[in-house]
Amino acid sequence: MLEFYYSFKVNDNFTVPMYLDFISNAGNAVGGVGANADAFAFGIRPTLTF
């Protein structure tokens, strides 16, 4: 599993953290269908602070 994370600061009160996950062999299969299945996930979480 690999995770890449970056937090983009728009101004003093607003940030946009983003992440990308990569999972190799996500189904943990040893053989058969989906044995080499990989999975990706992408997320954004805008954050406003006062």
PDB file of N, CA, C and O in Angstrom:
ATOM      1  N   MET A   1       0.841  -1.171   0.000  1.00  0.00           N
ATOM      2  CA  MET A   1       0.000   0.000   0.000  1.00  0.00           C
ATOM      3  C   MET A   1       0.884   1.230   0.000  1.00  0.00           C
ATOM      4  O   MET A   1       1.873   1.304   0.729  1.00  0.00           O
ATOM      5  N   LEU A   2       0.517   2.185  -0.820  1.00  0.00           N
ATOM      6  CA  LEU A   2       1.192   3.477  -0.857  1.00  0.00           C
ATOM      7  C   LEU A   2       0.155   4.569  -0.671  1.00  0.00           C
ATOM      8  O   LEU A   2      -0.957   4.467  -1.190  1.00  0.00           O
ATOM      9  N   GLU A   3       0.508   5.608   0.062  1.00  0.00           N
ATOM     10  CA  GLU A   3      -0.384   6.746   0.214  1.00  0.00           C
ATOM     11  C   GLU A   3       0.404   8.021  -0.036  1.00  0.00           C
ATOM     12  O   GLU A   3       1.464   8.237   0.551  1.00  0.00           O
ATOM     13  N   PHE A   4      -0.124   8.858  -0.911  1.00  0.00           N
ATOM     14  CA  PHE A   4       0.449  10.158  -1.186  1.00  0.00           C
ATOM     15  C   PHE A   4      -0.496  11.211  -0.641  1.00  0.00           C
ATOM     16  O   PHE A   4      -1.700  11.162  -0.895  1.00  0.00           O
ATOM     17  N   TYR A   5       0.047  12.166   0.110  1.00  0.00           N
ATOM     18  CA  TYR A   5      -0.764  13.171   0.775  1.00  0.00           C
ATOM     19  C   TYR A   5      -0.177  14.553   0.487  1.00  0.00           C
ATOM     20  O   TYR A   5       1.039  14.739   0.535  1.00  0.00           O
ATOM     21  N   TYR A   6      -1.045  15.517   0.190  1.00  0.00           N
ATOM     22  CA  TYR A   6      -0.609  16.892  -0.011  1.00  0.00           C
ATOM     23  C   TYR A   6      -1.688  17.826   0.517  1.00  0.00           C
ATOM     24  O   TYR A   6      -2.874  17.629   0.255  1.00  0.00           O
ATOM     25  N   SER A   7      -1.274  18.834   1.256  1.00  0.00           N
ATOM     26  CA  SER A   7      -2.212  19.814   1.783  1.00  0.00           C
ATOM     27  C   SER A   7      -1.951  21.148   1.094  1.00  0.00           C
ATOM     28  O   SER A   7      -0.889  21.748   1.261  1.00  0.00           O
ATOM     29  N   PHE A   8      -2.925  21.604   0.321  1.00  0.00           N
ATOM     30  CA  PHE A   8      -2.821  22.848  -0.432  1.00  0.00           C
ATOM     31  C   PHE A   8      -3.465  23.972   0.374  1.00  0.00           C
ATOM     32  O   PHE A   8      -4.665  23.935   0.646  1.00  0.00           O
ATOM     33  N   LYS A   9      -2.674  24.965   0.755  1.00  0.00           N
ATOM     34  CA  LYS A   9      -3.185  26.077   1.559  1.00  0.00           C
ATOM     35  C   LYS A   9      -3.640  27.202   0.628  1.00  0.00           C
ATOM     36  O   LYS A   9      -2.828  27.799  -0.079  1.00  0.00           O
ATOM     37  N   VAL A  10      -4.948  27.487   0.635  1.00  0.00           N
ATOM     38  CA  VAL A  10      -5.526  28.530  -0.212  1.00  0.00           C
ATOM     39  C   VAL A  10      -5.289  29.903   0.423  1.00  0.00           C
ATOM     40  O   VAL A  10      -4.834  30.832  -0.245  1.00  0.00           O
ATOM     41  N   ASN A  11      -5.601  30.023   1.714  1.00  0.00           N
ATOM     42  CA  ASN A  11      -5.326  31.243   2.474  1.00  0.00           C
ATOM     43  C   ASN A  11      -5.174  30.861   3.943  1.00  0.00           C
ATOM     44  O   ASN A  11      -5.056  29.675   4.251  1.00  0.00           O
ATOM     45  N   ASP A  12      -5.173  31.829   4.858  1.00  0.00           N
ATOM     46  CA  ASP A  12      -4.961  31.537   6.277  1.00  0.00           C
ATOM     47  C   ASP A  12      -6.057  30.667   6.885  1.00  0.00           C
ATOM     48  O   ASP A  12      -5.804  29.961   7.860  1.00  0.00           O
ATOM     49  N   ASN A  13      -7.267  30.702   6.334  1.00  0.00           N
ATOM     50  CA  ASN A  13      -8.397  29.993   6.927  1.00  0.00           C
ATOM     51  C   ASN A  13      -8.910  28.813   6.109  1.00  0.00           C
ATOM     52  O   ASN A  13      -9.823  28.115   6.552  1.00  0.00           O
ATOM     53  N   PHE A  14      -8.355  28.576   4.944  1.00  0.00           N
ATOM     54  CA  PHE A  14      -8.907  27.536   4.074  1.00  0.00           C
ATOM     55  C   PHE A  14      -7.783  26.674   3.501  1.00  0.00           C
ATOM     56  O   PHE A  14      -6.884  27.179   2.828  1.00  0.00           O
ATOM     57  N   THR A  15      -7.841  25.384   3.773  1.00  0.00           N
ATOM     58  CA  THR A  15      -6.872  24.428   3.222  1.00  0.00           C
ATOM     59  C   THR A  15      -7.628  23.302   2.527  1.00  0.00           C
ATOM     60  O   THR A  15      -8.774  23.002   2.862  1.00  0.00           O
ATOM     61  N   VAL A  16      -6.971  22.691   1.561  1.00  0.00           N
ATOM     62  CA  VAL A  16      -7.565  21.577   0.824  1.00  0.00           C
ATOM     63  C   VAL A  16      -6.583  20.407   0.830  1.00  0.00           C
ATOM     64  O   VAL A  16      -5.728  20.310  -0.050  1.00  0.00           O
ATOM     65  N   PRO A  17      -6.702  19.511   1.826  1.00  0.00           N
ATOM     66  CA  PRO A  17      -5.860  18.317   1.825  1.00  0.00           C
ATOM     67  C   PRO A  17      -6.383  17.297   0.808  1.00  0.00           C
ATOM     68  O   PRO A  17      -7.588  17.078   0.686  1.00  0.00           O
ATOM     69  N   MET A  18      -5.451  16.685   0.088  1.00  0.00           N
ATOM     70  CA  MET A  18      -5.791  15.680  -0.915  1.00  0.00           C
ATOM     71  C   MET A  18      -4.923  14.450  -0.685  1.00  0.00           C
ATOM     72  O   MET A  18      -3.774  14.563  -0.259  1.00  0.00           O
ATOM     73  N   TYR A  19      -5.478  13.278  -0.968  1.00  0.00           N
ATOM     74  CA  TYR A  19      -4.677  12.070  -0.854  1.00  0.00           C
ATOM     75  C   TYR A  19      -5.010  11.104  -1.977  1.00  0.00           C
ATOM     76  O   TYR A  19      -6.113  11.107  -2.525  1.00  0.00           O
ATOM     77  N   LEU A  20      -4.033  10.282  -2.302  1.00  0.00           N
ATOM     78  CA  LEU A  20      -4.176   9.233  -3.302  1.00  0.00           C
ATOM     79  C   LEU A  20      -3.617   7.955  -2.697  1.00  0.00           C
ATOM     80  O   LEU A  20      -2.465   7.926  -2.264  1.00  0.00           O
ATOM     81  N   ASP A  21      -4.417   6.905  -2.664  1.00  0.00           N
ATOM     82  CA  ASP A  21      -3.994   5.601  -2.142  1.00  0.00           C
ATOM     83  C   ASP A  21      -3.884   4.604  -3.284  1.00  0.00           C
ATOM     84  O   ASP A  21      -4.696   4.607  -4.209  1.00  0.00           O
ATOM     85  N   PHE A  22      -2.880   3.760  -3.210  1.00  0.00           N
ATOM     86  CA  PHE A  22      -2.710   2.664  -4.163  1.00  0.00           C
ATOM     87  C   PHE A  22      -2.514   1.382  -3.360  1.00  0.00           C
ATOM     88  O   PHE A  22      -1.642   1.316  -2.493  1.00  0.00           O
ATOM     89  N   ILE A  23      -3.319   0.372  -3.648  1.00  0.00           N
ATOM     90  CA  ILE A  23      -3.218  -0.916  -2.966  1.00  0.00           C
ATOM     91  C   ILE A  23      -2.988  -1.987  -4.018  1.00  0.00           C
ATOM     92  O   ILE A  23      -3.822  -2.190  -4.901  1.00  0.00           O
ATOM     93  N   SER A  24      -1.862  -2.665  -3.922  1.00  0.00           N
ATOM     94  CA  SER A  24      -1.544  -3.748  -4.836  1.00  0.00           C
ATOM     95  C   SER A  24      -2.120  -5.042  -4.293  1.00  0.00           C
ATOM     96  O   SER A  24      -2.036  -5.301  -3.093  1.00  0.00           O
ATOM     97  N   ASN A  25      -2.704  -5.858  -5.163  1.00  0.00           N
ATOM     98  CA  ASN A  25      -3.325  -7.122  -4.769  1.00  0.00           C
ATOM     99  C   ASN A  25      -4.368  -6.881  -3.675  1.00  0.00           C
ATOM    100  O   ASN A  25      -4.304  -7.476  -2.599  1.00  0.00           O
ATOM    101  N   ALA A  26      -5.318  -6.009  -3.963  1.00  0.00           N
ATOM    102  CA  ALA A  26      -6.301  -5.561  -2.974  1.00  0.00           C
ATOM    103  C   ALA A  26      -7.164  -6.689  -2.425  1.00  0.00           C
ATOM    104  O   ALA A  26      -7.563  -6.651  -1.261  1.00  0.00           O
ATOM    105  N   GLY A  27      -7.455  -7.687  -3.246  1.00  0.00           N
ATOM    106  CA  GLY A  27      -8.287  -8.781  -2.777  1.00  0.00           C
ATOM    107  C   GLY A  27      -7.514  -9.843  -2.019  1.00  0.00           C
ATOM    108  O   GLY A  27      -8.101 -10.802  -1.518  1.00  0.00           O
ATOM    109  N   ASN A  28      -6.189  -9.677  -1.931  1.00  0.00           N
ATOM    110  CA  ASN A  28      -5.309 -10.632  -1.256  1.00  0.00           C
ATOM    111  C   ASN A  28      -5.496 -12.029  -1.827  1.00  0.00           C
ATOM    112  O   ASN A  28      -5.421 -13.025  -1.108  1.00  0.00           O
ATOM    113  N   ALA A  29      -5.744 -12.086  -3.139  1.00  0.00           N
ATOM    114  CA  ALA A  29      -5.971 -13.364  -3.801  1.00  0.00           C
ATOM    115  C   ALA A  29      -4.636 -14.032  -4.120  1.00  0.00           C
ATOM    116  O   ALA A  29      -3.672 -13.367  -4.499  1.00  0.00           O
ATOM    117  N   VAL A  30      -4.593 -15.344  -3.961  1.00  0.00           N
ATOM    118  CA  VAL A  30      -3.376 -16.104  -4.240  1.00  0.00           C
ATOM    119  C   VAL A  30      -3.395 -16.614  -5.668  1.00  0.00           C
ATOM    120  O   VAL A  30      -2.336 -16.773  -6.276  1.00  0.00           O
ATOM    121  N   GLY A  31      -4.541 -16.865  -6.203  1.00  0.00           N
ATOM    122  CA  GLY A  31      -4.653 -17.352  -7.574  1.00  0.00           C
ATOM    123  C   GLY A  31      -6.074 -17.192  -8.063  1.00  0.00           C
ATOM    124  O   GLY A  31      -6.977 -16.872  -7.291  1.00  0.00           O
ATOM    125  N   GLY A  32      -6.265 -17.416  -9.345  1.00  0.00           N
ATOM    126  CA  GLY A  32      -7.612 -17.344  -9.900  1.00  0.00           C
ATOM    127  C   GLY A  32      -7.995 -15.950 -10.311  1.00  0.00           C
ATOM    128  O   GLY A  32      -7.133 -15.115 -10.582  1.00  0.00           O
ATOM    129  N   VAL A  33      -9.282 -15.693 -10.358  1.00  0.00           N
ATOM    130  CA  VAL A  33      -9.815 -14.418 -10.839  1.00  0.00           C
ATOM    131  C   VAL A  33      -9.481 -13.313  -9.842  1.00  0.00           C
ATOM    132  O   VAL A  33      -9.698 -13.464  -8.640  1.00  0.00           O
ATOM    133  N   GLY A  34      -8.962 -12.222 -10.341  1.00  0.00           N
ATOM    134  CA  GLY A  34      -8.668 -11.068  -9.492  1.00  0.00           C
ATOM    135  C   GLY A  34      -7.393 -11.196  -8.694  1.00  0.00           C
ATOM    136  O   GLY A  34      -7.189 -10.452  -7.735  1.00  0.00           O
ATOM    137  N   ALA A  35      -6.524 -12.129  -9.068  1.00  0.00           N
ATOM    138  CA  ALA A  35      -5.303 -12.342  -8.293  1.00  0.00           C
ATOM    139  C   ALA A  35      -4.395 -11.126  -8.311  1.00  0.00           C
ATOM    140  O   ALA A  35      -3.687 -10.870  -7.337  1.00  0.00           O
ATOM    141  N   ASN A  36      -4.402 -10.381  -9.393  1.00  0.00           N
ATOM    142  CA  ASN A  36      -3.540  -9.211  -9.490  1.00  0.00           C
ATOM    143  C   ASN A  36      -4.343  -7.919  -9.468  1.00  0.00           C
ATOM    144  O   ASN A  36      -3.945  -6.929 -10.081  1.00  0.00           O
ATOM    145  N   ALA A  37      -5.450  -7.922  -8.779  1.00  0.00           N
ATOM    146  CA  ALA A  37      -6.314  -6.745  -8.736  1.00  0.00           C
ATOM    147  C   ALA A  37      -5.656  -5.635  -7.918  1.00  0.00           C
ATOM    148  O   ALA A  37      -5.215  -5.861  -6.791  1.00  0.00           O
ATOM    149  N   ASP A  38      -5.595  -4.443  -8.491  1.00  0.00           N
ATOM    150  CA  ASP A  38      -5.080  -3.272  -7.802  1.00  0.00           C
ATOM    151  C   ASP A  38      -6.229  -2.310  -7.552  1.00  0.00           C
ATOM    152  O   ASP A  38      -7.225  -2.317  -8.276  1.00  0.00           O
ATOM    153  N   ALA A  39      -6.086  -1.487  -6.528  1.00  0.00           N
ATOM    154  CA  ALA A  39      -7.146  -0.541  -6.193  1.00  0.00           C
ATOM    155  C   ALA A  39      -6.546   0.850  -5.995  1.00  0.00           C
ATOM    156  O   ALA A  39      -5.441   1.001  -5.475  1.00  0.00           O
ATOM    157  N   PHE A  40      -7.304   1.862  -6.423  1.00  0.00           N
ATOM    158  CA  PHE A  40      -6.920   3.250  -6.227  1.00  0.00           C
ATOM    159  C   PHE A  40      -8.040   3.963  -5.484  1.00  0.00           C
ATOM    160  O   PHE A  40      -9.217   3.647  -5.661  1.00  0.00           O
ATOM    161  N   ALA A  41      -7.664   4.928  -4.652  1.00  0.00           N
ATOM    162  CA  ALA A  41      -8.646   5.769  -3.970  1.00  0.00           C
ATOM    163  C   ALA A  41      -8.118   7.195  -3.967  1.00  0.00           C
ATOM    164  O   ALA A  41      -6.918   7.418  -3.807  1.00  0.00           O
ATOM    165  N   PHE A  42      -9.011   8.158  -4.145  1.00  0.00           N
ATOM    166  CA  PHE A  42      -8.642   9.562  -4.151  1.00  0.00           C
ATOM    167  C   PHE A  42      -9.623  10.315  -3.278  1.00  0.00           C
ATOM    168  O   PHE A  42     -10.833  10.105  -3.372  1.00  0.00           O
ATOM    169  N   GLY A  43      -9.116  11.183  -2.435  1.00  0.00           N
ATOM    170  CA  GLY A  43      -9.996  11.925  -1.550  1.00  0.00           C
ATOM    171  C   GLY A  43      -9.587  13.374  -1.416  1.00  0.00           C
ATOM    172  O   GLY A  43      -8.407  13.717  -1.485  1.00  0.00           O
ATOM    173  N   ILE A  44     -10.589  14.217  -1.222  1.00  0.00           N
ATOM    174  CA  ILE A  44     -10.386  15.654  -0.984  1.00  0.00           C
ATOM    175  C   ILE A  44     -11.217  16.024   0.234  1.00  0.00           C
ATOM    176  O   ILE A  44     -12.373  15.618   0.355  1.00  0.00           O
ATOM    177  N   ARG A  45     -10.617  16.805   1.143  1.00  0.00           N
ATOM    178  CA  ARG A  45     -11.349  17.225   2.343  1.00  0.00           C
ATOM    179  C   ARG A  45     -11.106  18.707   2.595  1.00  0.00           C
ATOM    180  O   ARG A  45     -10.190  19.055   3.341  1.00  0.00           O
ATOM    181  N   PRO A  46     -11.894  19.583   1.997  1.00  0.00           N
ATOM    182  CA  PRO A  46     -11.724  21.028   2.246  1.00  0.00           C
ATOM    183  C   PRO A  46     -11.956  21.349   3.721  1.00  0.00           C
ATOM    184  O   PRO A  46     -12.900  20.851   4.333  1.00  0.00           O
ATOM    185  N   THR A  47     -11.080  22.188   4.286  1.00  0.00           N
ATOM    186  CA  THR A  47     -11.148  22.511   5.712  1.00  0.00           C
ATOM    187  C   THR A  47     -11.159  24.026   5.899  1.00  0.00           C
ATOM    188  O   THR A  47     -10.280  24.732   5.405  1.00  0.00           O
ATOM    189  N   LEU A  48     -12.153  24.503   6.609  1.00  0.00           N
ATOM    190  CA  LEU A  48     -12.276  25.935   6.913  1.00  0.00           C
ATOM    191  C   LEU A  48     -12.095  26.107   8.414  1.00  0.00           C
ATOM    192  O   LEU A  48     -12.792  25.465   9.200  1.00  0.00           O
ATOM    193  N   THR A  49     -11.159  26.973   8.821  1.00  0.00           N
ATOM    194  CA  THR A  49     -10.921  27.223  10.244  1.00  0.00           C
ATOM    195  C   THR A  49     -11.175  28.694  10.543  1.00  0.00           C
ATOM    196  O   THR A  49     -11.053  29.557   9.674  1.00  0.00           O
ATOM    197  N   PHE A  50     -11.529  28.952  11.794  1.00  0.00           N
ATOM    198  CA  PHE A  50     -11.816  30.324  12.226  1.00  0.00           C
ATOM    199  C   PHE A  50     -10.809  30.753  13.248  1.00  0.00           C
ATOM    200  O   PHE A  50     -10.872  31.879  13.742  1.00  0.00           O
TER     201      PHE A  50
END
